[in-house]
Amino acid sequence: MSLSKPLYSLFGVYFEQLFSHPIRTKSITNSVLAASANYASQRLDGQKVVNQQSVVAYALFGLLFGGSVPHYFYQAIERLFRHDFKYRKFVQFISERLVYTPIYQALSLYILSLFESNSHDIALKSAEKLYWPLLKANWQYFTFFVWLNVYRVPPMLREFFTTIVAFIWMTYIARKRRRFQESQAVNSKSKPN
């Protein structure tokens, strides 16, 4: 019981900031979330030394793109379809899955690689190799959670629910990207000059 009061206060402050300053709050939340997911994925892989450059790259991506891009996308969707439109939620769901997700996935893979100090060519090659498997995995595993968020989660809690799901997804992306980078490093060492 004594833990619930500070927890309620923390959520109260978070939701107040989310209402008053949505982009700033979402950006900071996503920055912390992305950095934490990258760190967790490195620890889950058993790495003894944390790749700080990768953690910073994820934090920077979350700060610059993780709050603003989704915010403006969902705001545009809300404005495009009136509340009295019969299939509004269905169109939101389909738009998120077939428009937003593919574009945001490509953006995230490319920019994360650039933020990790890779060249344009390496970032593009990495994004090309990882894009389709990650997009398929996103559609396969997260479609239910997106549906749940659109149809069942109260609007006030959607951002919080999305944050929890995003943490899991960012951890998965970080692991996939790291394994791809490790395989690329092994392949480049085995090729003769």
N, C-alpha and C positions, 0 to 999 in steps of 0.2 A: 504494500500500500504506500510506503514512503517513497518508492521509486516512481510511482505513477504521477505524482504531482510535478516533479521536475520534467518528466517526459511530456506531460501535457503542456507545460510551459514552453518547452522547446518546440513542440509542434505548433503551438500557438504563434510563437515568434516567426517560425518558418512560413506558416500560411499567411500571416500578416505581411511579411516581406514579399511573398509570392503574389499577393494581391496588389500591394503598393508599388513594387518594383519587379515586375515579372521577368524581364530579360536579364537583369543583373542577378537576381536570385537563381534563375535557371542556369545561367552561365557559370556561376560560382559552384552550384550544386553539381553540375556536369563535370566541371574541372576536377573537383574532389573525387567524384564517382569514377571518372576515367582513370585518374592516377591510381586510385585504390584498386581498381579492377586490374590494371596492368601489374601492380605490385603483387596482388593476390595470385595472378596467373604465373608470375615468375616463381613465387614461393611454392605453388602447387606443382610446378615442373621440377622442383627440387634444386633450383639454382642457389648456390652458396652466396654469390655476390650479385646484388641487384643492379641491373642496367639502369642507372639513373637517367641517362639520356632518353631512354624509352619512356620512363615514368613521366619525365618533364614533357616529352612530346605529346603524350596522351592528355596530360593536364592542360597544356596549351590548346590542343584541339578542342577539349571540352569547354574551355573558357571562351574561345573565339567562335566556335561553330556549334557546339553541343547545346547551347541554350537558345541562341538566336534563330538558327535555321529551323528547328522544329517549331518554335514559337510562331514565327511568321507563316510557316506552312499551315499549321492548324488554324491560325487566325484567318488566313485566306479562305480555307475550307468553310469555316464558320460564316464568313461573309458571303460566300458564293451561294450557299444553300440556306434558304429561309427556314426558320424553325417549324413552319407549318408544311414544309415539303414532306410528302409521305415517305419517301425512301431516303431521307436525309442521312440517317445513321449508316445505312447500307452503302451509300455513295462515299461517305467519309471512310468507311472501312476499306472499300475497294480502292479509293484514291491513295490511302496510306500504303496499302500492299503493293499496288501496281505502278504508282507514280513516285511517291516519296521514297520508299525503301530502296528501289534500284538506284536512284540518283544519289541519295545520301550515302549509300554503301560505297559507291564509286568514289565520291568525294572524300569520305573518311579514309579509305585505303590509300588513296593517292597523297592526301595532305599529311596523314600520319607518317608516311615514308619520307616526305620532304622535311617534316619537323624532326625526324631522326637523322638529319643531315645527309640524306641520300640525294643523288643527282636526279634530274628530271627523268632520264632514261631508266635508271634503276627503279624509281618510284612508279613509273608507268608500267614497267615489266612486272613488278611486284603486284600492282593493282590488277593487271590483266590476268595473272596466274591465279590470284585469290578470289577475284570478283565472283565468278559464277558459282564455285563451291560454297562460298559464304552466303551468297544471295539465296541459293537453293536451301541451305540450312536454315536461314532466317525464315523463308516462306514455310518450310516444313515444321520447324519447332516453335516459332513465335506467332504464327497466324492465330492460334487459339488465344494467346494472351492479348493480342491486339483486339480481337473480337470481344473478349471479356472486358477490356478497357472501354471500348466504344459502347457496348450494350449493357453492361452490368455495373461498372464502377461509377459511383456518384461523381459528378463533374469536379467537386472540390478535392477529391482524392485521386483523380486521374494522374496528375503530375507525380504524386508520391508513388503510385503503383508503377508508372512508367519508369521511375528512377530505380526501383527494385529490379524490374525486368532488364533494364539497360545495364545494370551492374553485371548481371549474369552474362548478357550478350557481349559486353566489352571484355570480360574475362575470356570468353570463348575466342573472340577476334584476336586478342593479344596472344593467346596460345598458338592459334593457327599461323599468325604472322611470324612469330618467333620460330616456329618449326620450319616454315618456308625459308626464312633467312638462314637458319642453320643448314638446311639442305643446299641452299645456294652457295654458302661458304664452303661446304664439303665438295660440291661439284666444281667450284672454281679452283680449289686446291688440287683436285685430281686431274684437271686439264693441263696438258703440256703447253709450255709457252711457245 
